[in-house]
């Protein structure tokens, strides 16, 4: 059934891109081939519409990946009624991207992710592509999402166009157009802007978008306000599985695994297939002969004080894992400065400890985000993984290992504080097909 569904979805994606290319600015109805049920039918449909979103500037890379899944599944629902294309917001200027020598704005999604894989789930285009298709740098309607003023004491799905609770950064000019940073594209402007107080799941806004908006492109800033409809269900995992890392980043990670960690996909049983066809059982993946560690430091030393081990304490826990699994190598993904990593490394007298250090050219090409993905890719292939408390970086690695088919006992583990020999493990969210 899934193969047939994938074929229908792919056909619909192909149609949408054909329609966008041919009739990007058409305001009247166009003839198209729609996909419904088990058969393909012909009919009349409205012109393709675009949904764009943004996230709170303070949110990190891995939380933004989560927000993408919420909006992607909203677009999936919209496409059951009429054709919508998700415009991918360019990456840039994130809190955890610390390299001052890199220009990190206007970064396309193709730098980090495999777009054909995303398009097997929903129709997506880069922001640059959208601007070319429209022929002018315009967004028709913006609805700035915000919580209800004063908070809430009772959960109920509701939305209202209201006054803005705080400063939004959007400024109206004398002609009535709205301006903002818009991902670094200063020429972009919006025709209409409103604040919307919102409490609800992502698809709760679907009727509003279909019936109360008429613009070709609608933007939803602060899309983290939208909640997952059903966290961890089939649609959640379809969206997550579609987020395959870009081939060039996977290749770099695979080369590092092969050269330093004696790790290859055939031996580790971690071959990556088309995500639509790929269904692994827990325990299918063995992983490379090393322990993968996400050692979060920096802001977590203050934000999660009392929940992190010392460097010596972390090393002690990892050495126990090495002994249990009879392993001699450790790979560490960490934001720790060089001197802290060297201290951590010094506690291992009989084992080798590695971290990925990119060349200057590689960092300039793939940015801080790309290097973080390479780290995640290498860690995800380890025989055993242990992460940091309540870190979305660790959580995304756990998801990657679920997709690859690792035993949950080797995936859902965390570094405990020094005073707790056996702390509570992270929540286990198993893959659903």
C-alpha positions in Angstrom: 0.0 0.0 0.0 2.8 2.4 0.9 4.5 1.9 -2.5 1.3 2.7 -4.3 0.7 5.7 -2.0 4.3 6.9 -2.7 3.7 6.6 -6.5 0.6 8.7 -6.3 2.3 11.3 -4.1 5.2 11.4 -6.5 2.8 11.9 -9.4 1.1 14.7 -7.6 4.5 16.4 -6.9 5.4 16.2 -10.5 2.1 17.8 -11.4 2.5 20.6 -9.0 5.9 21.5 -10.3 4.6 21.4 -13.9 1.7 23.6 -13.0 4.0 26.1 -11.1 6.4 26.3 -14.0 3.8 26.8 -16.7 1.3 29.0 -14.9 3.1 30.5 -12.0 1.2 33.8 -12.1 -2.2 32.6 -13.4 -5.1 33.8 -11.3 -7.8 31.8 -13.0 -8.4 28.0 -12.8 -6.2 25.7 -14.6 -6.6 22.2 -15.9 -4.7 19.6 -13.9 -4.3 16.0 -13.1 -5.3 15.4 -9.5 -4.7 12.4 -7.3 -7.6 11.1 -5.3 -8.3 7.7 -3.7 -7.0 4.9 -5.8 -7.6 6.5 -9.2 -6.4 9.5 -11.2 -9.0 11.9 -12.3 -9.1 15.0 -14.4 -10.8 18.2 -13.4 -10.5 22.0 -12.7 -8.5 23.3 -9.9 -7.3 26.7 -8.5 -3.8 27.9 -9.3 -1.0 26.6 -7.2 -0.5 28.5 -3.9 2.6 28.8 -1.7 3.0 28.5 2.0 6.1 30.1 3.6 7.1 30.1 7.3 9.7 31.2 9.7 10.8 30.4 13.2 11.7 32.4 16.3 15.3 33.7 15.6 16.5 32.3 18.9 15.6 28.7 18.0 18.4 26.3 17.0 18.9 24.1 13.9 17.4 20.9 15.3 14.3 22.5 16.7 13.8 24.1 13.3 13.9 20.7 11.7 11.0 19.7 14.1 9.0 22.8 13.0 9.5 21.8 9.4 7.7 18.5 10.0 4.7 20.3 11.5 4.4 22.7 8.6 5.1 19.9 6.1 2.2 17.8 7.4 0.0 20.9 7.2 0.9 21.2 3.5 0.2 17.5 3.1 -3.4 18.1 4.5 -3.8 21.2 2.3 -3.0 19.2 -0.8 -5.9 16.9 -0.1 -8.1 19.8 -1.1 -6.1 22.0 -3.5 -2.5 22.3 -4.7 -0.1 24.0 -2.2 3.7 24.2 -2.4 5.9 24.7 0.7 8.5 27.4 0.2 11.6 26.4 2.3 12.9 29.3 4.4 16.6 30.0 3.9 18.9 29.2 6.7 21.1 31.7 8.5 22.2 33.5 11.6 21.4 30.8 14.2 22.6 31.1 17.8 24.7 27.9 17.8 26.5 28.8 14.6 29.5 30.5 16.2 32.0 30.9 13.3 32.5 34.7 13.0 34.5 34.3 9.8 31.6 32.7 7.8 28.8 34.5 6.0 25.8 32.3 7.0 22.7 33.8 5.4 20.6 32.9 2.4 21.7 29.2 2.8 19.5 27.0 0.7 18.0 23.7 2.1 19.9 21.7 -0.6 23.1 22.5 1.3 21.9 20.4 4.2 19.1 18.1 2.9 18.2 16.0 -0.1 15.4 17.8 -1.8 14.2 14.9 -4.0 13.6 13.0 -0.7 11.6 15.9 0.8 9.6 16.0 -2.4 8.6 12.4 -2.0 6.5 13.6 1.0 5.2 17.0 -0.1 5.9 19.6 -2.9 8.7 21.9 -1.8 10.8 24.6 -3.5 13.7 26.9 -2.3 13.0 30.5 -1.6 15.1 31.6 -4.6 13.0 29.4 -6.8 9.8 30.9 -5.5 11.1 34.5 -6.2 11.9 33.4 -9.8 8.5 31.9 -10.3 6.6 34.9 -9.0 8.7 37.3 -11.1 8.7 39.9 -8.2 9.9 39.7 -4.6 6.5 39.7 -3.1 4.6 37.9 -0.3 0.9 38.4 -0.4 -0.2 37.8 3.1 1.6 37.5 6.5 0.0 36.1 9.7 2.4 36.5 12.5 1.6 33.7 15.0 1.7 34.5 18.7 0.4 33.1 22.0 -2.6 34.5 23.7 -1.9 37.5 25.9 -1.8 36.5 29.5 -1.3 32.8 28.7 -4.0 30.3 29.1 -5.4 28.1 31.8 -7.5 25.9 29.6 -6.5 24.1 26.4 -8.8 24.8 23.5 -8.1 25.2 19.8 -8.7 28.8 18.8 -7.3 31.6 16.7 -8.0 35.3 16.4 -6.7 38.2 14.3 -5.6 40.5 17.1 -3.2 43.3 18.0 0.4 42.3 18.2 1.5 41.4 21.7 5.1 42.5 21.2 7.3 44.1 18.6 7.5 41.9 15.5 10.1 43.6 13.4 7.7 44.2 10.5 7.5 47.9 9.3 5.0 49.4 7.0 6.1 52.0 4.4 4.2 55.0 3.1 2.7 52.9 0.3 1.3 50.4 2.7 3.8 47.6 2.0 5.5 45.7 4.8 9.2 45.2 5.2 11.3 42.9 7.3 14.7 41.2 7.2 13.2 38.3 5.1 16.1 35.9 5.4 18.6 38.6 4.2 16.5 39.4 1.0 16.1 43.1 1.5 14.1 43.6 -1.7 11.2 41.3 -0.5 8.1 43.0 0.7 4.6 41.9 1.8 1.2 43.3 0.8 -0.7 42.5 4.0 0.4 41.9 7.6 -1.6 40.8 10.7 -0.9 39.3 14.0 -2.8 36.1 14.9 -3.2 34.7 18.4 -3.1 31.0 18.1 -3.6 27.9 20.2 -3.8 24.7 18.3 -2.4 21.9 16.2 -0.8 22.7 12.8 -3.8 21.5 10.7 -6.2 23.6 12.8 -5.2 26.6 10.6 -6.0 24.7 7.4 -9.6 26.0 7.0 -8.4 29.6 7.6 -5.7 29.3 4.9 -8.2 27.8 2.4 -11.2 30.0 3.1 -9.9 33.2 4.7 -6.9 33.9 2.6 -6.7 34.7 -1.1 -3.0 35.5 -1.7 -0.9 33.4 -3.9 1.7 33.2 -1.1 0.9 33.2 2.6 3.6 33.4 5.2 3.4 32.2 8.9 6.2 33.7 11.0 6.8 32.1 14.4 5.6 28.7 13.1 6.8 27.0 16.2 3.5 28.1 17.7 1.8 25.3 15.6 1.8 22.0 17.4 2.2 18.5 16.0 -1.2 17.0 15.3 -0.1 13.6 16.5 3.5 13.5 17.7 5.2 10.2 16.8 2.5 8.9 14.5 2.8 7.7 10.9 2.7 11.2 9.3 5.2 12.4 11.8 7.6 9.7 10.8 6.9 10.0 7.1 7.9 13.7 7.4 11.0 12.8 9.5 12.1 10.0 7.2 11.9 12.3 4.2 14.5 14.6 5.8 17.4 12.7 4.4 20.7 14.6 4.7 22.4 15.8 1.5 24.5 13.3 -0.3 27.7 15.4 -0.1 27.5 15.6 3.7 26.8 11.8 4.1 29.7 11.0 1.8 32.1 13.1 4.0 30.8 11.3 7.1 31.1 7.9 5.5 34.7 8.6 4.4 35.6 9.6 8.0 33.9 6.4 9.3 35.8 4.2 6.9 39.2 5.8 7.5 39.2 6.3 11.3 36.4 4.1 12.8 36.6 0.9 10.7 32.9 1.5 9.8 31.2 0.8 6.5 27.5 0.4 5.7 27.7 -3.2 4.5 29.6 -4.4 7.6 27.5 -2.3 9.9 24.2 -3.2 8.2 23.2 0.4 7.9 22.7 0.8 4.1 20.4 3.7 3.3 17.6 3.1 0.8 14.9 5.2 -0.6 13.0 6.1 2.5 9.6 5.3 0.9 10.7 1.6 0.6 13.0 1.4 3.6 11.4 -0.4 6.6 13.9 -1.6 9.2 13.2 -3.7 12.3 14.8 -3.0 15.6 18.1 -4.8 15.7 18.7 -4.9 12.0 21.5 -2.4 12.2 24.7 -3.4 14.0 26.7 -0.2 13.8 30.4 0.6 13.6 32.8 -0.7 16.2 32.8 2.5 18.2 30.8 4.4 20.9 29.1 7.5 19.7 28.8 10.4 22.2 27.0 13.7 22.1 28.8 15.7 24.8 26.9 19.0 25.1 28.8 21.8 26.9 28.8 25.6 26.4 25.3 27.0 27.2 24.2 23.7 28.7 26.6 24.2 31.6 24.2 26.9 32.8 20.9 26.0 31.1 21.0 22.4 32.4 23.2 22.8 35.5 23.0 19.8 37.6 22.0 17.5 34.7 25.4 17.2 33.1 28.4 15.2 34.2 31.9 16.6 34.5 34.3 15.8 31.7 35.9 13.1 34.0 32.4 11.8 34.9 31.4 11.6 31.3 34.6 9.7 30.4 34.0 7.2 33.2 30.5 6.4 31.8 31.8 6.0 28.3 34.6 3.7 29.4 32.0 1.4 31.0 30.3 1.2 27.7 33.5 0.4 25.9 34.2 -2.4 28.3 30.7 -3.8 28.0 30.7 -3.9 24.2 34.4 -4.8 23.9 35.1 -1.6 21.8 38.3 0.5 21.5 37.1 3.6 19.8 35.0 6.6 20.6 33.6 9.3 18.4 32.5 12.6 20.1 30.2 15.2 18.7 30.6 18.2 21.0 30.5 22.0 21.1 33.3 21.9 23.7 36.4 24.1 23.1 39.6 22.3 22.1 41.0 22.4 25.6 37.9 20.7 27.1 38.0 18.0 24.4 41.7 17.4 25.0 40.9 16.9 28.7 38.1 14.5 27.9 40.4 12.6 25.6 43.1 12.4 28.2 41.0 10.1 30.4 41.2 7.3 27.8 44.5 5.6 28.1 43.6 2.4 26.2 41.1 3.7 23.7 41.2 6.2 20.8 38.9 9.2 20.9 38.0 11.1 17.7 36.1 14.2 16.7 35.5 15.6 13.2 37.6 18.6 12.3 36.7 20.1 9.0 39.1 21.9 6.7 38.7 25.6 6.2 37.4 25.1 2.6 34.9 22.5 3.8 33.6 24.8 6.5 33.2 27.7 4.1 31.3 25.5 1.7 29.0 23.7 4.1 28.8 26.1 7.0 28.4 25.3 10.7 25.1 23.6 10.0 26.7 21.2 7.5 29.5 20.3 9.9 26.9 19.6 12.6 25.1 17.2 10.3 28.3 15.4 9.5 28.8 15.0 13.3 25.3 13.6 13.6 25.7 11.2 10.7 28.9 9.7 12.2 27.5 9.4 15.7 24.2 7.9 14.4 26.2 4.9 12.9 27.9 3.9 16.2 27.4 0.5 17.9 26.1 2.4 20.9 25.0 5.9 21.4 24.8 8.1 24.5 23.6 11.7 24.4 23.0 14.8 26.5 20.0 15.6 28.6 17.0 17.1 26.8 19.1 18.0 23.7 17.4 18.2 20.4 20.7 17.4 18.8 20.7 14.1 20.7 17.0 13.6 19.9 17.6 13.9 16.1 20.4 11.3 16.4 18.0 9.0 18.2 15.5 9.4 15.3 18.2 8.7 12.8 19.1 5.5 14.5 15.4 4.5 14.6 15.3 4.9 10.9 18.4 2.8 10.4 17.1 0.0 12.6 19.2 0.0 15.8 18.1 -1.7 19.0 16.5 1.0 21.2 18.7 -0.2 24.1 21.7 1.1 22.2 20.0 4.4 21.2 18.0 5.9 24.1 20.8 6.7 26.6 22.0 9.8 28.3 25.1 11.0 30.2 24.2 11.1 33.9 25.3 13.7 36.4 28.3 12.6 38.5 26.1 12.1 41.6 23.6 9.8 39.8 25.0 6.4 38.9 21.8 5.4 37.2 19.7 8.4 36.0 16.4 8.4 34.2 16.7 7.5 30.5 15.3 9.7 27.7 11.8 9.0 26.4 11.7 6.3 23.8 9.9 7.3 20.6 10.0 4.3 18.4 9.5 4.5 14.6 6.0 4.0 13.2 5.4 3.0 9.5 
